[in-house]
Amino acid sequence: MQLYVSDAAERNKAPILEIISKEFATTRRVLEIGSGTGQHAVYFATRLPHLVWQPSDQGEYLHALRERLPSQSVANLQPVIELDVRFDPWPVEPVDGIFSANTIHIMSWGAAQEFFRGVGSVLTAPGTLCVYGPFRYNGRFTTQSNADFDDYLRERDPEGGIRDFEAVDALARKQGLRLSADHAMPANNQLLVWKRDT
């Protein structure tokens, strides 16, 4: 079976791994929200054998994801679960790590709020949240290409769009998370890291 391959995931997986290998160095179980094609799940689980990687997604993405992952013999990669961030409660056990790439800007703001509510409900202390994607700062895009991308997202779905870092950080802080790092990444993206200490 021919499985879809995301070129973006292929390009960004190594730079992301460089960061999360440090951020998840003492983590034991990671929940990935929005696993998409599963390329990140396979790549990260293979290279981070000390942790259990739990992929998840919803709706239309589940079938292809489940087709890809059983073909991969990665001992620490769990079977994919269905997870809609709007579920309350999330159907997962507590975890000490959460990772998500390119999700916040394709969901509604209401769903983004539910994303952080859910994170707050399942992330243990100590715990680490890593979110990859484009963001605005002080209401401004970091590049013209991100502004153009935002136009595209909003034309496709008026409730989507590149989020303000400050608004997202406020949602994280409301859940008892503190910003630990903001890494500039290739292709005008960021990797934001929050920690829950207590």
C-alpha positions in Angstrom: 0.0 0.0 0.0 1.3 3.4 -0.9 1.3 5.6 2.2 1.3 9.4 2.1 4.5 11.0 3.0 4.6 14.6 4.3 7.6 16.4 2.9 7.4 18.9 5.7 7.6 16.2 8.3 10.6 14.7 6.5 12.4 18.1 6.6 11.7 19.0 10.1 12.0 15.7 12.0 15.8 15.9 12.5 15.8 19.5 13.8 12.9 18.7 16.1 14.6 15.5 17.4 17.7 17.6 18.3 15.6 19.6 20.7 13.2 17.0 22.1 16.0 14.5 22.7 17.2 17.0 25.4 13.7 18.1 26.6 12.5 14.6 27.0 15.8 13.2 28.3 14.2 12.1 31.6 10.7 11.6 30.2 9.1 8.1 30.3 5.9 8.4 28.3 5.0 10.9 25.6 1.6 11.5 24.2 1.7 12.9 20.6 -1.3 14.9 19.7 -2.2 15.0 16.0 0.2 12.3 14.7 -0.8 12.8 11.1 1.1 10.5 8.8 3.0 8.9 11.7 6.4 9.9 10.3 7.3 11.8 13.5 6.0 9.0 15.7 8.2 6.3 14.0 11.3 8.6 13.7 11.2 9.8 17.3 10.3 6.5 19.0 13.1 4.7 17.1 15.6 7.3 18.3 14.3 7.8 21.8 14.2 4.2 23.0 14.1 5.2 26.7 10.5 6.4 26.4 7.1 5.0 25.3 5.6 7.0 22.4 1.8 7.2 22.2 0.5 8.5 18.8 -3.0 9.9 18.5 -5.3 11.6 16.0 -8.9 11.9 15.1 -11.4 11.4 12.3 -10.2 11.2 8.8 -6.5 10.9 9.8 -6.9 7.7 11.8 -7.2 5.2 9.0 -3.9 6.1 7.2 -2.1 6.5 10.5 -3.2 3.0 11.6 -2.1 1.6 8.2 1.4 3.0 8.6 2.2 2.2 12.2 1.5 -1.5 12.4 4.1 -2.0 9.6 6.8 -0.4 11.8 8.5 -2.8 14.2 9.3 -0.3 16.9 9.0 -1.8 20.4 8.3 1.5 22.3 5.7 2.8 19.8 2.2 2.2 21.1 -0.9 1.5 18.9 -2.6 4.7 17.8 -5.5 6.0 19.8 -8.4 8.3 18.8 -8.1 11.6 20.5 -10.1 14.7 19.8 -8.8 17.5 22.0 -12.4 18.7 22.5 -13.1 15.4 24.4 -13.4 15.9 28.2 -11.9 13.9 29.8 -9.2 12.8 27.4 -9.1 8.9 27.0 -5.5 8.6 28.1 -3.6 7.8 31.3 -1.3 10.5 32.8 1.9 11.1 30.9 5.1 13.1 31.7 5.6 14.3 28.1 3.3 15.7 25.4 4.4 16.6 21.9 2.4 18.2 19.0 3.5 19.5 15.7 1.6 21.8 13.3 -1.8 21.5 15.0 -2.6 24.7 16.9 -3.0 26.8 13.8 -5.3 24.3 12.0 -7.8 24.0 14.8 -10.3 26.6 16.0 -9.4 28.9 18.9 -11.9 27.1 21.0 -10.2 23.8 20.2 -6.9 25.3 21.1 -8.3 26.2 24.5 -9.4 22.7 24.9 -6.0 21.4 23.8 -4.4 23.2 26.8 -7.2 22.2 29.2 -6.6 18.6 28.2 -2.8 19.0 28.6 -3.5 20.3 32.1 -5.5 17.3 32.9 -3.1 14.6 31.8 0.4 16.0 32.2 2.1 15.0 35.4 4.5 17.0 37.5 7.3 17.0 36.6 6.2 17.1 33.0 7.1 18.7 29.6 5.0 20.0 26.8 6.6 20.6 23.4 4.6 22.4 20.6 6.0 22.9 17.1 4.6 25.3 14.5 4.4 29.0 13.4 3.4 31.7 15.8 3.0 35.5 15.8 4.7 37.7 18.4 3.1 41.0 19.7 0.5 40.6 17.0 3.1 40.4 14.2 4.1 37.7 11.9 7.8 36.7 11.9 7.9 36.6 8.1 5.8 37.6 5.1 5.6 33.9 4.2 3.9 33.2 7.5 1.5 36.1 6.9 0.7 34.5 3.5 0.2 31.1 5.1 -2.2 32.7 7.7 -4.3 34.1 4.8 -4.4 30.6 3.3 -5.4 29.0 6.6 -8.2 31.5 7.2 -9.5 31.1 3.6 -9.7 27.4 4.2 -11.2 27.7 7.7 -12.1 31.1 9.2 -11.5 29.6 12.7 -8.0 28.5 11.9 -4.9 30.7 11.6 -1.4 31.3 13.1 -1.8 32.0 16.8 -0.4 34.7 19.0 2.4 33.4 21.2 1.2 35.5 24.1 -2.3 34.1 23.9 -1.1 30.5 23.7 1.3 31.1 26.6 -1.5 32.5 28.7 -3.5 29.2 28.1 -0.4 27.2 29.2 0.1 29.3 32.3 -3.5 28.9 33.3 -2.8 25.2 33.5 0.2 25.6 35.7 2.9 25.5 33.0 5.8 27.8 32.7 7.6 28.6 29.4 11.0 27.0 29.5 12.3 27.6 26.0 11.3 29.1 22.6 13.5 27.6 19.9 13.7 29.2 16.4 13.3 26.4 13.9 13.7 26.0 10.1 11.0 27.2 7.8 9.9 30.1 10.1 8.6 27.8 12.8 9.2 27.7 16.6 9.4 24.9 19.1 7.9 26.1 22.4 8.6 24.2 25.6 6.6 24.4 28.7 7.4 22.7 32.0 5.1 21.6 34.9 7.2 21.6 38.0 4.5 21.1 40.8 
